[in-house]
Amino acid sequence: MAGAVALAAAVSGCGIRTTTVPVDAGPAPSRVPCTLSGKETAAQTQPQMPVRVYLVCASALEAVDRTVPISEGRTGNRVRIAQALLGELLEEPSETEREAGFASLVRGPLTVSPPRDGDPAGTLRLSRQPEDLPPAALAQVVCTLAESEAATAGGTVVLAGPGEYAPRGYRCTDSVKQRPDTALPTTSPLPSPAAS
């Protein structure tokens, strides 16, 4: 009997007091792997070009390797490359990507057009104002374009919308990849206007 009382006292005296106040201990650890085990093979009727896109996984951005038809991702044409990459972001993740925890927050319609007269060099005009996109979706777009030929020198992505707002330069940093739901850093000054 004395042993049982001593054991009960030892267990109840573990040093952690109970509380009725809710405690915020941060987000629960993610159980999704955020890694793809192998390359998917799909029936391909034309030559493919490898590309890298950024998807959301466990509240962060992670790079995923995909392929696009060479005609869509042809090098040398910044607008075509950007449109091919946007097309990949607009696609629903594959079953393998979904099982690994990947998602895309980029929603259509969303297209890319060339710069207007007076725009800085390398400007890509989206069919929606960049600031109107959810922050994580804009982060996906910027980080995906920043690692492609669609970016300007130094990895800056110069974006504008269909309206009269001036283009802005966006950067994809490690902090953007870790917290894509926050405001993206912008650059200044922008590249000189494109030749018309």
WOFENNOR-V458538 format. One record per residue. PSI is psi in radians with two decimals (* if undefined). Layout:
<<PSI> <PSI>>
This chain:
<<-0.78> <-0.65> <-0.70> <-0.70> <-0.74> <-0.72> <-0.74> <-0.70> <-0.68> <-0.72> <-0.74> <-0.34> <0.80> <-0.06> <-0.09> <2.06> <2.55> <2.68> <2.62> <-0.07> <2.27> <2.46> <2.23> <1.87> <0.29> <3.11> <2.62> <2.58> <2.45> <2.45> <0.08> <2.49> <-0.49> <0.49> <2.58> <2.29> <-0.55> <2.98> <2.42> <2.51> <2.08> <2.76> <2.10> <2.15> <-0.17> <2.84> <2.51> <2.65> <2.29> <2.43> <2.86> <2.26> <2.75> <2.15> <2.86> <2.32> <2.23> <0.77> <0.35> <2.95> <2.33> <2.47> <2.43> <2.31> <2.30> <3.14> <2.59> <2.68> <2.44> <-0.59> <-0.55> <-0.66> <0.42> <2.35> <2.74> <-0.32> <1.73> <-0.73> <-0.75> <-0.70> <-0.82> <-0.70> <-0.69> <-0.73> <-0.72> <-0.70> <-0.69> <-0.67> <-0.53> <-0.35> <2.51> <2.42> <2.59> <2.94> <-0.72> <-0.73> <-0.74> <-0.75> <-0.52> <-0.06> <0.15> <2.55> <2.78> <2.32> <0.03> <2.19> <2.55> <3.08> <2.48> <2.03> <2.96> <2.46> <2.87> <2.94> <2.76> <2.92> <2.29> <-0.20> <2.64> <2.67> <2.41> <0.09> <2.40> <2.20> <2.10> <2.76> <-0.12> <2.63> <2.24> <-0.70> <-0.27> <-0.22> <2.61> <2.50> <-0.76> <-0.59> <-0.74> <-0.69> <-0.72> <-0.81> <-0.87> <-0.83> <-0.63> <-0.82> <-0.54> <-0.47> <0.38> <3.11> <-0.11> <-0.29> <2.77> <-3.11> <2.42> <0.09> <0.20> <2.44> <2.05> <2.00> <2.61> <2.94> <-2.88> <-0.25> <-2.75> <0.06> <2.51> <2.53> <2.67> <2.56> <2.31> <2.57> <2.54> <1.91> <2.99> <-0.64> <-0.57> <-0.74> <-0.63> <-0.56> <1.28> <-0.19> <0.05> <2.93> <2.43> <2.50> <2.47> <2.81> <2.73> <2.46> <2.84> <2.84> <2.75> <2.72> <2.56> <2.59> <2.38> <*>>
